[in-house]
Amino acid sequence: MLENDNVLEIGCCKTCIYAFRDESELEQFHCGLTYYQVPPAQRRSVKLASYPVVSPDHVCIHWMPKAN
């Protein structure tokens, strides 16, 4: 069963490099794709609430794996 769980995590927001994890008691994930689309020298910090909340199991075409 554990192997199945690992397969399901591949390609979802939980394992995406663009996802910001909200460490509050809600433990939500926010999509930071728009943040990373801006060149690093031009990026500005904004409130986490500015990024859309996504389900940890959500899948989209922009998924990129986190570096280990």
N, C-alpha and C positions, 0 to 999 in steps of 0.2 A: 504493500500500500504506500509506503514511503516513496518508492520510485515514482509512482503515479503523481504524488503531490509535487515532487521536484519537476516533473515534466509540465505540470500545469502552471508552475511559477515562471517558466521560461516565456518571455514575451509579454509579461504583465507589468503593470505599474510598480508593483512591489519590488521588482528587480530592474527597473529602468533607471538609467543614469540621469534622466531629466526630472525624475520625481523628487519632490521635497517632502520629507516626512515631518509632520507636525508632532512634536514631542509632548504636546499637552495630553490631558487625560483622554481626549477623543481619539488620539493617534490617527489622524487623517493624513492622506496623501494629497499633495497638490502638484499639478502638472506645471513644470518650469520650462517647458519647451520654448516659449517666447523669450524667456530670460537668456537661454543659451543660444538663441538665434542672433542675438546682438553681439557684435565683436567685443571681446573682453575689455578693451580699453574704454568702451562706451557703456558698459553695464552699470546700472545703478541699483542699489538695494531698495526694494519696496516691501511693503507689508506682505506677509505670507498670504493673507486673506485676498490679496489682489490676484492670486493664481487660482484657477478652477480646482475645486475638490474633485478627486477621482477615486474610484474604488481600487483597493490594492490588487484586485483580480481583473481590472479593466485591461483591455488589449487595444492597441492602436498601431497604425502603420509607422509611427515615428519611434517606436521602441528601440532602445540601444542598451546593451548590457552594461551593468556597473562593473567597474574594474575590481578585480579581486585583490 
